[in-house]
């Protein structure tokens, strides 16, 4: 760093004592960021949102290309799923950007001037995502099971079926035109 960025090194060296006094600083790398909280999570798949927004605007970072600053009601916020989450990033993205969860968050969130709401962690983590996912899965699962019970095997139309449909369509049109004349 000293040879590549001499002016930066000079500035940091003048402030070495202050930089070494920070909590969590390694004395051998005193010039580096002292608190690497969650820095490893930036280079992974995640959902991101701005903290202040007029509406839900979550997006997906599939390959960990984007970083953001956060804190309070400024910057951005990211969501990293645990391996046991039971939901994909794409599904969670759709849920978080849904009008239902947007409405829910805006009822609980702080409102700011200009129609902006806080999408900070303290509001996002209160959203009923897990129960909503489980409820949707339960409904879809039971719907799927009932559909499976009704269908024994797929029915492929034959030429006779197609001709029958054409004949039925013609008869319907003929009777409709006859009805309208009467």
C-alpha positions in Angstrom: 0.0 0.0 0.0 2.9 2.3 0.9 4.3 2.1 -2.7 1.0 2.0 -4.5 -0.7 4.8 -2.7 2.0 7.0 -1.2 -0.2 10.0 -0.4 -2.8 7.9 1.3 -0.1 6.1 3.3 1.3 9.4 4.4 -2.1 10.6 5.6 -2.8 7.3 7.4 0.7 7.3 9.0 0.1 10.8 10.4 -3.1 9.4 12.1 -1.6 6.0 13.1 -2.1 6.5 16.9 -5.8 7.4 16.4 -6.3 4.4 14.0 -4.6 2.0 16.4 -6.8 3.1 19.3 -10.0 1.9 17.5 -11.6 -1.2 18.9 -10.9 -4.5 17.2 -7.9 -3.2 15.3 -5.1 -5.6 14.6 -1.8 -3.8 15.4 -0.1 -5.2 12.3 -2.9 -4.0 9.9 -3.7 -0.8 11.8 -4.7 1.1 8.6 -7.4 -1.3 7.6 -11.1 -1.2 8.5 -11.2 -2.1 12.1 -14.7 -3.7 12.4 -15.3 -6.1 9.5 -19.0 -6.7 10.5 -20.8 -8.7 7.9 -18.3 -7.8 5.2 -18.2 -11.4 4.1 -22.0 -11.2 3.4 -21.6 -8.6 0.7 -19.9 -11.0 -1.7 -22.8 -13.5 -1.6 -26.3 -13.7 -3.1 -28.7 -11.4 -1.3 -31.8 -9.2 -1.6 -31.2 -5.5 -1.3 -33.4 -2.5 -0.7 -33.0 1.2 -0.1 -33.8 2.1 3.5 -36.1 5.0 2.6 -38.5 4.3 -0.3 -42.0 5.3 -1.4 -42.8 1.7 -2.2 -41.3 -1.8 -2.0 -38.2 -1.9 -4.2 -36.3 -5.0 -3.3 -33.9 -6.4 -5.9 -31.7 -9.5 -6.1 -27.9 -9.6 -6.3 -27.4 -13.1 -7.6 -23.6 -13.1 -7.7 -22.6 -10.7 -4.8 -21.5 -7.9 -7.1 -23.1 -5.0 -5.1 -22.3 -3.5 -1.7 -24.1 -0.7 0.1 -23.8 1.4 3.2 -26.4 1.4 5.8 -27.2 2.8 9.2 -30.3 4.3 10.6 -32.6 5.6 7.9 -30.0 6.1 5.2 -28.3 3.9 2.7 -29.4 0.3 2.0 -30.2 -2.9 3.7 -29.5 -6.5 2.6 -31.2 -9.8 3.4 -29.2 -13.0 3.3 -31.1 -16.3 3.6 -29.9 -19.1 5.9 -29.6 -22.5 4.4 -32.7 -23.6 6.4 -34.9 -20.7 5.2 -37.1 -23.0 3.1 -37.7 -20.3 0.5 -35.7 -19.2 -2.6 -34.4 -15.7 -3.1 -36.8 -15.3 -6.1 -39.8 -16.3 -4.0 -38.9 -14.0 -1.2 -38.3 -11.2 -3.7 -41.8 -11.6 -5.1 -43.3 -11.7 -1.5 -41.4 -8.7 -0.3 -42.3 -6.7 -3.4 -46.0 -7.7 -3.2 -48.6 -5.0 -2.5 -49.8 -7.0 0.6 -46.4 -6.9 2.4 -45.8 -3.4 1.2 -49.1 -2.4 2.8 -48.2 -4.3 6.0 -44.8 -2.6 6.3 -46.2 0.8 5.7 -48.7 0.4 8.5 -45.9 -0.4 10.9 -43.0 1.7 9.5 -42.0 5.3 10.1 -43.4 7.7 7.5 -41.2 10.5 6.2 -41.8 13.6 4.3 -42.7 13.1 0.6 -44.5 9.8 1.1 -41.3 7.8 2.0 -41.3 4.9 4.4 -38.5 3.3 6.3 -37.6 -0.2 5.0 -35.0 -0.6 7.8 -34.3 -3.9 9.5 -36.5 -3.3 12.5 -39.6 -3.1 10.1 -38.6 -5.8 7.6 -38.0 -8.4 10.3 -41.5 -7.9 11.6 -43.1 -8.9 8.3 -45.0 -12.2 8.5 -43.0 -13.7 5.6 -42.5 -17.1 7.1 -46.2 -17.7 8.0 -47.2 -16.3 4.6 -44.9 -18.6 2.8 -46.1 -21.6 4.9 -49.7 -20.6 4.3 -49.2 -20.2 0.6 -47.4 -23.5 0.4 -50.1 -25.2 2.3 -52.8 -23.8 0.0 -50.8 -24.7 -3.1 -50.0 -28.2 -1.8 -53.6 -29.0 -0.9 -54.8 -27.6 -4.2 -52.2 -29.7 -6.0 -53.3 -32.8 -4.1 -56.9 -32.3 -4.9 -56.1 -31.8 -8.6 -54.1 -35.0 -8.6 -57.0 -36.9 -7.1 -59.3 -35.6 -10.0 -57.0 -36.4 -12.8 -56.2 -40.1 -13.5 -54.2 -39.6 -16.7 -53.7 -36.8 -19.2 -56.2 -36.8 -22.0 -54.8 -36.1 -25.4 -57.4 -34.9 -28.0 -57.8 -36.9 -31.1 -58.8 -35.7 -34.6 -62.3 -36.9 -33.9 -62.4 -34.7 -30.7 -61.2 -31.7 -32.7 -63.8 -32.3 -35.4 -66.5 -32.7 -32.7 -65.4 -29.4 -31.1 -65.6 -27.7 -34.5 -69.0 -29.1 -35.2 -70.2 -28.1 -31.7 -68.9 -24.6 -32.3 -70.7 -24.3 -35.6 -73.9 -25.6 -34.1 -73.6 -23.0 -31.2 -73.0 -20.2 -33.7 -75.9 -21.4 -35.9 -78.3 -21.6 -32.9 -77.1 -18.2 -31.6 -77.7 -16.5 -34.9 -81.1 -18.3 -35.2 -82.0 -17.1 -31.6 -81.1 -13.5 -32.5 -83.4 -13.6 -35.5 -86.4 -14.9 -33.6 
